[in-house]
C-alpha cells in the first residue's frame, strides 16, 4: 500500500489549474497546505452528517479521502463517515467499490468481513457484458436486495486474520443471466475494478472469470484509435475522450493484474489506450470531450485527473507521452483551488452551485490525486 503522504501529494498534483507547472512541480509544503485547506472544507461541509441511502451519498468517498490527509481518527466527521460506511446497506456500484477501497486502506484485516461482503456484492452485480452499471439497470430486483442475500460466510478467525490468514475465496452466487438486457458504463466499471483490486489487500480472491469478462467488455468497446467514450444503453459514443480513456486503460490493466499477469502495459488493450493518452493528454482539460455525442452535464475534470493518476500509479509511469503527469497535474490543481479550499468542475453548470455531491466529489478527486 502506498504511503499516505505520497498519495496525498499525488492527488493534489492532478487538480490545481491554469498554468503549466515547472519541471519540478509544486513544492511539497505547498501541496500539503492545499490538502489541509481542502480537508478542512470537507469536514466543515459534512459537519452535520451525511445523506443516507442514495446513489449520491458521500460517506465512503469522504472517508477514503480523509484517510489520505492528516485528519485525526477522533475527528467527528471522520467518525461519522466511518460509522455510516460500516452500517449502510450495500447498494450502488460507486459506493460499494469505494467502501472496499477505504476499509482496505484503513485496516484490511480488522474490516475483512465487511470487505469480503463488498467483494461478493461486486462480483454478483457484474452484468452479462462484463461491465457494471447503476442499480436501476438491473431488471426485476434491486442490487441492494440480491447482495444482502449473497453475503459470504467469514469465520471469526478469517475476519481477524493478519497477512498469513487463509484467503477468502469469492464465488459468484447470482447468475449474470438474471440481468439480461441490463447495460453499464466505463466509470461504474472502473470503480468496481478498483474496489475488487483493493479487496486483495484483505487476501480476498476474486474469480478469474470476473476479470476476464471485464477485460472482454473493455476490448469490445475500445475505439479503433485506442480511446473509450461513454456507452449509453449499450450504444457506443461516436468519439472517445480523456477521462473515459484513462478509466478504460486502468480498468483493463487491473483486469490483467487480476488474471495473474505481471506486465499489463504489454497487453494490446492497455497499450492502445495508453498510446491515445500519450498523444492527446493535457492536464488543463478533459481532452476531446467536446467531440462526444453524449456530452455529460459536467466537464468531469477532477474525475479525469484522478483517473489519469490511477493510470500513472498502477502502470508505474512518470510520463504520459512527453508530459510529467504528476508535476503538471499538481500545478494545475493547485492553481485552481478555490478560496474556500475546495475544487469544482469548470463549466457544465448553469446554476450558481453544482449539485452538492459533485462539489464534494471534485474536491475528493483533487485530494486523492
Beta strands, then each sheet from edge to edge (+ up, - down):
strand 1: 168-169
strand 2: 204-205
strand 3: 231-232
strand 4: 235-236
strand 5: 319-320
strand 6: 323-324
sheet 1: 1+ 2+
sheet 2: 3+ 4-
sheet 3: 5+ 6-
end
